Amino acid sequence: MTSGNNMYEHDMERSFPQKELYAKERFTAVQAQRLAQEIAFGPVVFHVSRLMIKFGLFEMLRAATDGMTLEEISEKSGFPRYAVQVLLESSLTTGTVLLKDDRFYLAKAGWFLLTDRMARVNMDFNHHVNYIGLFRLEEALLNGKPEGLDTFGNWATIYEGLSALPEHVQKSWFSFDHFYSDNSFRQALDIVFARPVRTLLDVGGNTGRWALQCVAHSKEVEITVMDLPGQLKIMREHTKGKEGDDRIHEYPADLLNDHVTFPAPFDVVWMSQFLDCFSEDETLHILSAAARSMGSETRLYIMETFWDRQRFETAAYCLTQISLYFTAMANGKSKMYHSGDMERLVKQAGLTVEAVHDGLGLGHSIIQCKRT
C-alpha cells in the first residue's frame, strides 16, 4: 500500500539504511580519539556555539565575505577583545569558524548552526528545557523518575506542569514539539482522510494544532481532543476564535488511570508524538483502552519518529539523544520508539497493523491499525 511520495508498503522489517553502520567501527584511531575529547568537552562546545549565535558573531562572519580580524569583530560587536578571542579560538578548533591570513570566516558547521531550523530548535530545547536537569540523569536512570524536573517544579511528569513552566521554557518546548509534528501534518491529513471521516478522537491533542488542521481540511469532521484538564485549557486558548473551533470538543482524562475509558465510537483515533511519552507498560495500557473503544471500521493512526526508520543517520542520532530528555525531564521511563517495539505492543493490545506510511515530513512514520 502506498500513499504518495516517500511512503512505503507495509513492511515493519524495512531495512534501516544505516543499519550496517552500527555493526562496525566508523572511525580511525585518530578520529576516535578526537571524538572522545569532543564528548569530554561537549558542554563547553555547546555553550560557546550557542553564544556565537546569541551574540551575533556567526551572523557577522556570514555577512563578511572577505572575513574579519579579531579586532574588527570586537569593535563591531561591542564585546571585549578577550571575550571574542576565547569564543573564536574555541570555535576554530571545534570547526565552526575558519582562520586564513588572520581573518576569520564562517565554516559550514557554523552556517548550519546559524541557519538550519532543526539545529536551532534542538539547541534551544536542550538549553532551556534539558541542560540543568540532565545533571541528574544518573539518578533518573537508577530511580526511574525524571529527577531533573525539579529544576522547574514538583510534578510527577513534565506534562502536568507544562502550563506552569517559565515562559521561555514553554516557548522552547512547544517550538521543539511543533517543529517536528507540523512538517508532517499535510501528508498525514491525506492518509487519515483517504477514508470517510466524520468523527476523530485526537488523543493527547497538545495545543490543538492537529485539530485545527483537521477542521480546516474537512468541513464535516468533528474533533474531540482527549487530554489532561490543564492541557485542554491550553488547547482551548490556542483554538478559540479560529475557523472550525466550534467543531473541536474536549474530553478530559488521565490516560494512565487504571479505569480510563475512551469515548466511542469514532471513525479515527489519532495519536501523534504521543506514545513516546509513556513506558512500554503504559503504552500497552493506552493502546488496549483504545482498542476496546474501536469498532470494526475504526482506524487507529500512530504517528511517531521511529529512530530505526530514518532515511539519514543524523536523524537517528538526534532521536536517540532525545530519548534522554524523557529519562531526565519528562517522566523517567519513556523514549523514542524502535518501530519493532511499537508493533509488538500494538499486537498485544489486540490490534493489527494494516499499513505503515514512512517518509513523512522530517522523518515521521504512521502505523495504521485496526481491531484484530
CORWOZI-V372434 format. One record per helix or strand of 2 or more residues. SS is the DSSP state (2 for helix, 1 for strand). FROM is the first residue (numbers start at 1). TO is the last residue. Records with the same first field share a line. If there is no record, write none. Layout:
SS = FROM-TO ; FROM-TO
This chain:
2 = 19-23 ; 29-40 ; 42-54 ; 57-63 ; 70-77 ; 81-94 ; 108-115 ; 117-130 ; 133-143 ; 147-151 ; 158-164 ; 167-192 ; 209-217 ; 229-239 ; 245-247 ; 275-277 ; 280-293 ; 307-309 ; 313-330 ; 339-348
1 = 97-100 ; 103-106 ; 199-203 ; 222-227 ; 248-252 ; 268-272 ; 299-304 ; 351-360 ; 364-371
